[in-house]
Amino acid sequence: MSQIGQKQRYDHETGGLAKRPIDRRVARTRRMLHQALLSLILEKGYEAILVEDICERANVGRSTFYAHFTGKDDLKRSGLEHLRQELVERQRNSSTSTPNGTRPLGFSLPMFEHAHDHMHLYQALVGSKGGAIALDTIRQTLCDFVRNELTMAGGKDPTGVPREFIVQHVVGAYMAVLSWWLEGGAKLPPQQMDEFFRRLVDEGATSYYS
């Protein structure tokens, strides 16, 4: 097996490459850096943060930081990987309750719940480069998730619309609603947001799942 093959494998559940478990010391260092970044975002905003600030807060050296990440943007993207894992786990849990093993739009409720639980961080990032990075990473994650759902469902679109079109349509609509909801203070509960979103999308997009 090649060196790349030894380090990573294709994960059919997430629709991408899954890395092997990280060494505990490495995981601990990355966790401290992520926590340092989050605390600094709340204190001074993303744009004002320097790598030196993150290192000082996490009590690690610059060389250690750059051994793991190329910069604070890379650190921010990495911090959202747990979201993908959470969505996949929730998909597994919900699949047992559906006849074909896949619950359409399975990302919707857990994404609303995650955003609600971390609303202060999302709001602190609004209008910043970090916010754009976070939203773009979330969008890519949700696109991968929807593609994987459609592949697992194996359904055919009766209208002849390309699958990638429906992926971009569903995720684009979701991201617009998610941003509107957060900017308004997330006053509606996640469960109701999920219900509204499903109600509007079900008639069209979920025909792919049948």
Buried (B, 14 or more C-beta within 10 A) or exposed (E): EEEEEEEEEEEEEBBBEBEEEEEEEEEEBBEBBBBBBBEBBEEEBBEEBEBEBBBEBBEBEEEBBEEBBEEBBEBBBBBBBEBBEBBBEBBEEBBEEEEEEBBBBBBBBBBBBBBBEBBEBBBBBBEBEBBBBBBEBBBBBBBBBBBBBBEBBEBEBEEEBEBEEBBBBBBEBBBEBBBEBBEEEBEBEBEEBBBBBBEEBEEBBBBBBE
